[in-house]
């Protein structure tokens, strides 16, 4: 559910204060824990270290990101892979293809 228009966008004042009147190259990475903070046009060009629950992920703010939230660009979950027989077959085929390519390269050299 979106925030009501009469309240306006939620921008953390402390984050905005760290950005106001400064140049992006002078500041470096600004570590942020507030993932719900909306990206304001004043934040363009700055690098934010957005916390994902475990570590800070660097996000460079561009024009396309204005109006989105900082947390959208710092995923909290990591996909490893699906398991099962089908995945094992795919891994085996990939490994065989690599071996065949290495043999072909060795024969040509």
N, CA, C and O atoms as a GROMACS GRO file, in nm:
protein
  436
    1UNK      N    1   0.083  -0.117   0.000
    1UNK     CA    2   0.000   0.000   0.000
    1UNK      C    3   0.089   0.125   0.000
    1UNK      O    4   0.187   0.132   0.074
    2UNK      N    5   0.054   0.221  -0.083
    2UNK     CA    6   0.137   0.340  -0.095
    2UNK      C    7   0.107   0.439   0.017
    2UNK      O    8   0.005   0.431   0.084
    3UNK      N    9   0.197   0.531   0.034
    3UNK     CA   10   0.181   0.636   0.133
    3UNK      C   11   0.084   0.742   0.079
    3UNK      O   12   0.084   0.769  -0.041
    4UNK      N   13   0.003   0.800   0.166
    4UNK     CA   14  -0.097   0.897   0.119
    4UNK      C   15  -0.028   1.022   0.063
    4UNK      O   16   0.081   1.059   0.106
    5UNK      N   17  -0.094   1.086  -0.030
    5UNK     CA   18  -0.036   1.203  -0.098
    5UNK      C   19  -0.025   1.321  -0.003
    5UNK      O   20   0.069   1.400  -0.014
    6UNK      N   21  -0.118   1.335   0.089
    6UNK     CA   22  -0.112   1.450   0.180
    6UNK      C   23   0.009   1.442   0.274
    6UNK      O   24   0.058   1.546   0.319
    7UNK      N   25   0.057   1.322   0.304
    7UNK     CA   26   0.176   1.308   0.389
    7UNK      C   27   0.304   1.332   0.310
    7UNK      O   28   0.404   1.378   0.366
    8UNK      N   29   0.302   1.302   0.182
    8UNK     CA   30   0.420   1.319   0.099
    8UNK      C   31   0.513   1.199   0.110
    8UNK      O   32   0.487   1.108   0.189
    9UNK      N   33   0.620   1.198   0.033
    9UNK     CA   34   0.714   1.084   0.034
    9UNK      C   35   0.793   1.079   0.165
    9UNK      O   36   0.821   1.183   0.225
   10UNK      N   37   0.828   0.958   0.208
   10UNK     CA   38   0.908   0.941   0.329
   10UNK      C   39   1.055   0.947   0.294
   10UNK      O   40   1.107   0.859   0.226
   11UNK      N   41   1.121   1.050   0.339
   11UNK     CA   42   1.266   1.064   0.322
   11UNK      C   43   1.324   1.090   0.460
   11UNK      O   44   1.284   1.185   0.527
   12UNK      N   45   1.417   1.007   0.501
   12UNK     CA   46   1.479   1.021   0.632
   12UNK      C   47   1.560   1.151   0.635
   12UNK      O   48   1.645   1.174   0.550
   13UNK      N   49   1.532   1.234   0.733
   13UNK     CA   50   1.598   1.365   0.743
   13UNK      C   51   1.748   1.353   0.768
   13UNK      O   52   1.826   1.435   0.720
   14UNK      N   53   1.789   1.250   0.842
   14UNK     CA   54   1.932   1.233   0.870
   14UNK      C   55   2.009   1.199   0.742
   14UNK      O   56   2.120   1.248   0.720
   15UNK      N   57   1.948   1.115   0.659
   15UNK     CA   58   2.013   1.078   0.532
   15UNK      C   59   2.020   1.199   0.440
   15UNK      O   60   2.122   1.224   0.377
   16UNK      N   61   1.911   1.273   0.434
   16UNK     CA   62   1.908   1.393   0.351
   16UNK      C   63   2.009   1.497   0.401
   16UNK      O   64   2.068   1.570   0.322
   17UNK      N   65   2.027   1.504   0.532
   17UNK     CA   66   2.124   1.596   0.590
   17UNK      C   67   2.268   1.561   0.554
   17UNK      O   68   2.352   1.650   0.540
   18UNK      N   69   2.296   1.431   0.540
   18UNK     CA   70   2.431   1.388   0.502
   18UNK      C   71   2.462   1.420   0.356
   18UNK      O   72   2.578   1.424   0.317
   19UNK      N   73   2.357   1.442   0.277
   19UNK     CA   74   2.373   1.466   0.134
   19UNK      C   75   2.368   1.614   0.099
   19UNK      O   76   2.432   1.657   0.004
   20UNK      N   77   2.292   1.692   0.174
   20UNK     CA   78   2.269   1.834   0.143
   20UNK      C   79   2.400   1.913   0.136
   20UNK      O   80   2.481   1.908   0.228
   21UNK      N   81   2.418   1.985   0.027
   21UNK     CA   82   2.530   2.077   0.012
   21UNK      C   83   2.666   2.011  -0.004
   21UNK      O   84   2.768   2.077   0.011
   22UNK      N   85   2.670   1.882  -0.033
   22UNK     CA   86   2.796   1.810  -0.050
   22UNK      C   87   2.806   1.753  -0.189
   22UNK      O   88   2.705   1.735  -0.257
   23UNK      N   89   2.928   1.724  -0.231
   23UNK     CA   90   2.950   1.664  -0.363
   23UNK      C   91   2.968   1.513  -0.347
   23UNK      O   92   3.029   1.468  -0.250
   24UNK      N   93   2.915   1.434  -0.442
   24UNK     CA   94   2.923   1.288  -0.430
   24UNK      C   95   3.065   1.233  -0.418
   24UNK      O   96   3.086   1.134  -0.348
   25UNK      N   97   3.161   1.295  -0.484
   25UNK     CA   98   3.298   1.244  -0.480
   25UNK      C   99   3.368   1.271  -0.348
   25UNK      O  100   3.462   1.200  -0.312
   26UNK      N  101   3.324   1.374  -0.276
   26UNK     CA  102   3.386   1.410  -0.149
   26UNK      C  103   3.340   1.321  -0.034
   26UNK      O  104   3.414   1.298   0.061
   27UNK      N  105   3.216   1.271  -0.043
   27UNK     CA  106   3.155   1.200   0.069
   27UNK      C  107   3.195   1.054   0.077
   27UNK      O  108   3.222   1.003   0.186
   28UNK      N  109   3.200   0.983  -0.036
   28UNK     CA  110   3.228   0.839  -0.035
   28UNK      C  111   3.098   0.762  -0.016
   28UNK      O  112   2.992   0.805  -0.062
   29UNK      N  113   3.107   0.648   0.051
   29UNK     CA  114   2.988   0.564   0.072
   29UNK      C  115   2.920   0.603   0.202
   29UNK      O  116   2.984   0.616   0.306
   30UNK      N  117   2.788   0.623   0.196
   30UNK     CA  118   2.709   0.657   0.314
   30UNK      C  119   2.633   0.533   0.356
   30UNK      O  120   2.544   0.487   0.284
   31UNK      N  121   2.667   0.477   0.472
   31UNK     CA  122   2.599   0.356   0.520
   31UNK      C  123   2.461   0.391   0.572
   31UNK      O  124   2.444   0.487   0.648
   32UNK      N  125   2.360   0.311   0.530
   32UNK     CA  126   2.221   0.338   0.562
   32UNK      C  127   2.154   0.209   0.607
   32UNK      O  128   2.173   0.104   0.546
   33UNK      N  129   2.076   0.218   0.713
   33UNK     CA  130   1.998   0.103   0.760
   33UNK      C  131   1.850   0.121   0.726
   33UNK      O  132   1.773   0.026   0.734
   34UNK      N  133   1.811   0.242   0.687
   34UNK     CA  134   1.672   0.273   0.659
   34UNK      C  135   1.639   0.236   0.514
   34UNK      O  136   1.658   0.317   0.423
   35UNK      N  137   1.590   0.115   0.494
   35UNK     CA  138   1.558   0.065   0.360
   35UNK      C  139   1.430   0.128   0.304
   35UNK      O  140   1.411   0.129   0.182
   36UNK      N  141   1.344   0.180   0.391
   36UNK     CA  142   1.216   0.236   0.348
   36UNK      C  143   1.228   0.380   0.299
   36UNK      O  144   1.130   0.437   0.250
   37UNK      N  145   1.345   0.438   0.312
   37UNK     CA  146   1.366   0.577   0.272
   37UNK      C  147   1.355   0.590   0.120
   37UNK      O  148   1.417   0.514   0.046
   38UNK      N  149   1.275   0.687   0.076
   38UNK     CA  150   1.256   0.709  -0.067
   38UNK      C  151   1.375   0.788  -0.122
   38UNK      O  152   1.430   0.874  -0.054
   39UNK      N  153   1.412   0.758  -0.246
   39UNK     CA  154   1.525   0.827  -0.308
   39UNK      C  155   1.478   0.964  -0.359
   39UNK      O  156   1.384   0.974  -0.438
   40UNK      N  157   1.545   1.067  -0.312
   40UNK     CA  158   1.512   1.207  -0.342
   40UNK      C  159   1.606   1.255  -0.453
   40UNK      O  160   1.718   1.204  -0.464
   41UNK      N  161   1.565   1.350  -0.536
   41UNK     CA  162   1.654   1.400  -0.642
   41UNK      C  163   1.786   1.457  -0.591
   41UNK      O  164   1.883   1.460  -0.667
   42UNK      N  165   1.792   1.501  -0.466
   42UNK     CA  166   1.919   1.551  -0.411
   42UNK      C  167   2.022   1.441  -0.392
   42UNK      O  168   2.140   1.469  -0.375
   43UNK      N  169   1.979   1.316  -0.394
   43UNK     CA  170   2.068   1.203  -0.369
   43UNK      C  171   2.138   1.153  -0.495
   43UNK      O  172   2.217   1.058  -0.488
   44UNK      N  173   2.112   1.214  -0.610
   44UNK     CA  174   2.170   1.168  -0.736
   44UNK      C  175   2.323   1.171  -0.732
   44UNK      O  176   2.382   1.269  -0.689
   45UNK      N  177   2.384   1.062  -0.776
   45UNK     CA  178   2.530   1.053  -0.784
   45UNK      C  179   2.597   1.001  -0.659
   45UNK      O  180   2.715   0.967  -0.664
   46UNK      N  181   2.527   0.995  -0.548
   46UNK     CA  182   2.585   0.948  -0.423
   46UNK      C  183   2.583   0.795  -0.416
   46UNK      O  184   2.497   0.731  -0.476
   47UNK      N  185   2.678   0.739  -0.342
   47UNK     CA  186   2.681   0.595  -0.318
   47UNK      C  187   2.631   0.569  -0.177
   47UNK      O  188   2.679   0.629  -0.081
   48UNK      N  189   2.535   0.479  -0.166
   48UNK     CA  190   2.481   0.441  -0.038
   48UNK      C  191   2.512   0.294  -0.012
   48UNK      O  192   2.501   0.211  -0.102
   49UNK      N  193   2.552   0.264   0.111
   49UNK     CA  194   2.569   0.126   0.154
   49UNK      C  195   2.441   0.084   0.223
   49UNK      O  196   2.423   0.112   0.342
   50UNK      N  197   2.351   0.017   0.151
   50UNK     CA  198   2.219  -0.019   0.204
   50UNK      C  199   2.230  -0.154   0.273
   50UNK      O  200   2.275  -0.252   0.214
   51UNK      N  201   2.188  -0.159   0.398
   51UNK     CA  202   2.199  -0.281   0.479
   51UNK      C  203   2.093  -0.381   0.437
   51UNK      O  204   1.975  -0.346   0.424
   52UNK      N  205   2.134  -0.507   0.416
   52UNK     CA  206   2.038  -0.609   0.376
   52UNK      C  207   2.011  -0.709   0.488
   52UNK      O  208   1.952  -0.814   0.463
   53UNK      N  209   2.053  -0.678   0.609
   53UNK     CA  210   2.033  -0.767   0.722
   53UNK      C  211   2.161  -0.836   0.764
   53UNK      O  212   2.172  -0.886   0.875
   54UNK      N  213   2.258  -0.838   0.674
   54UNK     CA  214   2.385  -0.904   0.704
   54UNK      C  215   2.503  -0.812   0.673
   54UNK      O  216   2.599  -0.806   0.750
   55UNK      N  217   2.496  -0.742   0.561
   55UNK     CA  218   2.606  -0.653   0.523
   55UNK      C  219   2.550  -0.536   0.443
   55UNK      O  220   2.432  -0.536   0.407
   56UNK      N  221   2.633  -0.439   0.416
   56UNK     CA  222   2.593  -0.323   0.337
   56UNK      C  223   2.626  -0.348   0.190
   56UNK      O  224   2.738  -0.386   0.156
   57UNK      N  225   2.529  -0.326   0.104
   57UNK     CA  226   2.548  -0.342  -0.040
   57UNK      C  227   2.553  -0.204  -0.102
   57UNK      O  228   2.463  -0.122  -0.079
   58UNK      N  229   2.658  -0.177  -0.180
   58UNK     CA  230   2.675  -0.044  -0.240
   58UNK      C  231   2.573  -0.022  -0.351
   58UNK      O  232   2.555  -0.107  -0.439
   59UNK      N  233   2.508   0.094  -0.346
   59UNK     CA  234   2.409   0.132  -0.447
   59UNK      C  235   2.445   0.272  -0.495
   59UNK      O  236   2.451   0.366  -0.415
   60UNK      N  237   2.469   0.287  -0.624
   60UNK     CA  238   2.495   0.418  -0.684
   60UNK      C  239   2.362   0.471  -0.735
   60UNK      O  240   2.299   0.408  -0.820
   61UNK      N  241   2.318   0.584  -0.685
   61UNK     CA  242   2.188   0.640  -0.719
   61UNK      C  243   2.195   0.711  -0.854
   61UNK      O  244   2.278   0.799  -0.874
   62UNK      N  245   2.106   0.670  -0.945
   62UNK     CA  246   2.096   0.732  -1.077
   62UNK      C  247   1.959   0.796  -1.093
   62UNK      O  248   1.875   0.787  -1.003
   63UNK      N  249   1.936   0.860  -1.207
   63UNK     CA  250   1.810   0.931  -1.232
   63UNK      C  251   1.690   0.838  -1.232
   63UNK      O  252   1.582   0.876  -1.188
   64UNK      N  253   1.707   0.716  -1.282
   64UNK     CA  254   1.596   0.621  -1.292
   64UNK      C  255   1.546   0.576  -1.156
   64UNK      O  256   1.432   0.529  -1.144
   65UNK      N  257   1.627   0.589  -1.053
   65UNK     CA  258   1.592   0.540  -0.920
   65UNK      C  259   1.509   0.638  -0.837
   65UNK      O  260   1.455   0.600  -0.733
   66UNK      N  261   1.498   0.761  -0.881
   66UNK     CA  262   1.425   0.863  -0.804
   66UNK      C  263   1.279   0.820  -0.789
   66UNK      O  264   1.213   0.783  -0.887
   67UNK      N  265   1.230   0.824  -0.665
   67UNK     CA  266   1.094   0.783  -0.637
   67UNK      C  267   1.083   0.641  -0.585
   67UNK      O  268   0.981   0.603  -0.529
   68UNK      N  269   1.189   0.561  -0.604
   68UNK     CA  270   1.192   0.425  -0.551
   68UNK      C  271   1.248   0.428  -0.410
   68UNK      O  272   1.291   0.534  -0.362
   69UNK      N  273   1.249   0.316  -0.344
   69UNK     CA  274   1.303   0.308  -0.209
   69UNK      C  275   1.442   0.245  -0.213
   69UNK      O  276   1.474   0.168  -0.303
   70UNK      N  277   1.525   0.279  -0.115
   70UNK     CA  278   1.662   0.228  -0.112
   70UNK      C  279   1.666   0.076  -0.101
   70UNK      O  280   1.754   0.012  -0.160
   71UNK      N  281   1.573   0.017  -0.028
   71UNK     CA  282   1.573  -0.127  -0.007
   71UNK      C  283   1.547  -0.208  -0.132
   71UNK      O  284   1.579  -0.326  -0.136
   72UNK      N  285   1.490  -0.146  -0.235
   72UNK     CA  286   1.462  -0.218  -0.359
   72UNK      C  287   1.590  -0.260  -0.431
   72UNK      O  288   1.588  -0.354  -0.510
   73UNK      N  289   1.699  -0.192  -0.404
   73UNK     CA  290   1.823  -0.217  -0.476
   73UNK      C  291   1.924  -0.296  -0.392
   73UNK      O  292   2.040  -0.309  -0.430
   74UNK      N  293   1.879  -0.349  -0.280
   74UNK     CA  294   1.964  -0.430  -0.193
   74UNK      C  295   1.887  -0.556  -0.155
   74UNK      O  296   1.817  -0.558  -0.054
   75UNK      N  297   1.899  -0.663  -0.235
   75UNK     CA  298   1.820  -0.784  -0.208
   75UNK      C  299   1.859  -0.849  -0.075
   75UNK      O  300   1.976  -0.851  -0.037
   76UNK      N  301   1.758  -0.902  -0.005
   76UNK     CA  302   1.782  -0.960   0.127
   76UNK      C  303   1.798  -1.112   0.120
   76UNK      O  304   1.848  -1.173   0.215
   77UNK      N  305   1.759  -1.172   0.011
   77UNK     CA  306   1.768  -1.317  -0.002
   77UNK      C  307   1.857  -1.352  -0.119
   77UNK      O  308   1.858  -1.282  -0.220
   78UNK      N  309   1.933  -1.460  -0.105
   78UNK     CA  310   2.022  -1.505  -0.211
   78UNK      C  311   1.974  -1.637  -0.266
   78UNK      O  312   1.954  -1.733  -0.191
   79UNK      N  313   1.957  -1.643  -0.398
   79UNK     CA  314   1.917  -1.768  -0.460
   79UNK      C  315   2.042  -1.849  -0.489
   79UNK      O  316   2.133  -1.801  -0.556
   80UNK      N  317   2.047  -1.971  -0.439
   80UNK     CA  318   2.162  -2.056  -0.465
   80UNK      C  319   2.136  -2.142  -0.588
   80UNK      O  320   2.203  -2.125  -0.689
   81UNK      N  321   2.041  -2.233  -0.581
   81UNK     CA  322   1.997  -2.311  -0.696
   81UNK      C  323   1.894  -2.413  -0.649
   81UNK      O  324   1.881  -2.442  -0.531
   82UNK      N  325   1.822  -2.465  -0.746
   82UNK     CA  326   1.729  -2.571  -0.716
   82UNK      C  327   1.806  -2.701  -0.709
   82UNK      O  328   1.910  -2.715  -0.774
   83UNK      N  329   1.756  -2.796  -0.634
   83UNK     CA  330   1.825  -2.924  -0.623
   83UNK      C  331   1.750  -3.031  -0.699
   83UNK      O  332   1.663  -3.001  -0.781
   84UNK      N  333   1.784  -3.154  -0.672
   84UNK     CA  334   1.712  -3.266  -0.731
   84UNK      C  335   1.785  -3.328  -0.849
   84UNK      O  336   1.893  -3.285  -0.888
   85UNK      N  337   1.722  -3.431  -0.904
   85UNK     CA  338   1.781  -3.509  -1.012
   85UNK      C  339   1.802  -3.426  -1.138
   85UNK      O  340   1.904  -3.438  -1.206
   86UNK      N  341   1.705  -3.342  -1.169
   86UNK     CA  342   1.714  -3.260  -1.290
   86UNK      C  343   1.836  -3.167  -1.284
   86UNK      O  344   1.905  -3.149  -1.385
   87UNK      N  345   1.862  -3.109  -1.170
   87UNK     CA  346   1.977  -3.019  -1.155
   87UNK      C  347   2.108  -3.097  -1.167
   87UNK      O  348   2.204  -3.046  -1.226
   88UNK      N  349   2.112  -3.218  -1.113
   88UNK     CA  350   2.233  -3.301  -1.124
   88UNK      C  351   2.262  -3.333  -1.269
   88UNK      O  352   2.378  -3.331  -1.312
   89UNK      N  353   2.157  -3.364  -1.347
   89UNK     CA  354   2.176  -3.393  -1.489
   89UNK      C  355   2.231  -3.271  -1.563
   89UNK      O  356   2.320  -3.284  -1.647
   90UNK      N  357   2.178  -3.154  -1.532
   90UNK     CA  358   2.226  -3.031  -1.596
   90UNK      C  359   2.372  -3.005  -1.561
   90UNK      O  360   2.450  -2.965  -1.648
   91UNK      N  361   2.409  -3.028  -1.435
   91UNK     CA  362   2.548  -3.008  -1.393
   91UNK      C  363   2.641  -3.106  -1.463
   91UNK      O  364   2.752  -3.069  -1.503
   92UNK      N  365   2.596  -3.230  -1.478
   92UNK     CA  366   2.679  -3.332  -1.546
   92UNK      C  367   2.701  -3.294  -1.692
   92UNK      O  368   2.813  -3.302  -1.742
   93UNK      N  369   2.596  -3.251  -1.761
   93UNK     CA  370   2.608  -3.211  -1.902
   93UNK      C  371   2.702  -3.092  -1.917
   93UNK      O  372   2.782  -3.087  -2.010
   94UNK      N  373   2.693  -2.997  -1.825
   94UNK     CA  374   2.780  -2.879  -1.830
   94UNK      C  375   2.925  -2.919  -1.810
   94UNK      O  376   3.014  -2.868  -1.879
   95UNK      N  377   2.948  -3.009  -1.717
   95UNK     CA  378   3.084  -3.054  -1.689
   95UNK      C  379   3.142  -3.130  -1.809
   95UNK      O  380   3.258  -3.111  -1.845
   96UNK      N  381   3.058  -3.217  -1.872
   96UNK     CA  382   3.103  -3.292  -1.990
   96UNK      C  383   3.134  -3.197  -2.105
   96UNK      O  384   3.230  -3.219  -2.179
   97UNK      N  385   3.055  -3.092  -2.123
   97UNK     CA  386   3.080  -2.995  -2.228
   97UNK      C  387   3.211  -2.921  -2.205
   97UNK      O  388   3.284  -2.894  -2.300
   98UNK      N  389   3.240  -2.888  -2.080
   98UNK     CA  390   3.367  -2.821  -2.049
   98UNK      C  391   3.486  -2.911  -2.078
   98UNK      O  392   3.587  -2.866  -2.131
   99UNK      N  393   3.473  -3.038  -2.043
   99UNK     CA  394   3.581  -3.134  -2.068
   99UNK      C  395   3.603  -3.151  -2.218
   99UNK      O  396   3.717  -3.154  -2.264
  100UNK      N  397   3.493  -3.161  -2.294
  100UNK     CA  398   3.504  -3.175  -2.440
  100UNK      C  399   3.568  -3.051  -2.502
  100UNK      O  400   3.649  -3.063  -2.594
  101UNK      N  401   3.532  -2.933  -2.452
  101UNK     CA  402   3.591  -2.811  -2.505
  101UNK      C  403   3.741  -2.802  -2.473
  101UNK      O  404   3.820  -2.756  -2.555
  102UNK      N  405   3.778  -2.847  -2.355
  102UNK     CA  406   3.920  -2.846  -2.318
  102UNK      C  407   3.999  -2.944  -2.403
  102UNK      O  408   4.111  -2.913  -2.443
  103UNK      N  409   3.942  -3.061  -2.431
  103UNK     CA  410   4.010  -3.160  -2.518
  103UNK      C  411   4.025  -3.107  -2.658
  103UNK      O  412   4.130  -3.126  -2.720
  104UNK      N  413   3.922  -3.041  -2.709
  104UNK     CA  414   3.927  -2.985  -2.844
  104UNK      C  415   4.032  -2.874  -2.853
  104UNK      O  416   4.104  -2.865  -2.952
  105UNK      N  417   4.040  -2.793  -2.752
  105UNK     CA  418   4.139  -2.686  -2.749
  105UNK      C  419   4.280  -2.741  -2.742
  105UNK      O  420   4.372  -2.687  -2.804
  106UNK      N  421   4.297  -2.850  -2.667
  106UNK     CA  422   4.429  -2.913  -2.654
  106UNK      C  423   4.470  -2.980  -2.784
  106UNK      O  424   4.588  -2.977  -2.821
  107UNK      N  425   4.373  -3.040  -2.856
  107UNK     CA  426   4.403  -3.106  -2.984
  107UNK      C  427   4.441  -3.004  -3.090
  107UNK      O  428   4.526  -3.031  -3.174
  108UNK      N  429   4.379  -2.887  -3.087
  108UNK     CA  430   4.409  -2.782  -3.186
  108UNK      C  431   4.542  -2.714  -3.159
  108UNK      O  432   4.604  -2.661  -3.252
  109UNK      N  433   4.588  -2.716  -3.037
  109UNK     CA  434   4.714  -2.648  -3.002
  109UNK      C  435   4.836  -2.726  -3.032
  109UNK      O  436   4.947  -2.680  -3.008
   0.00000   0.00000   0.00000
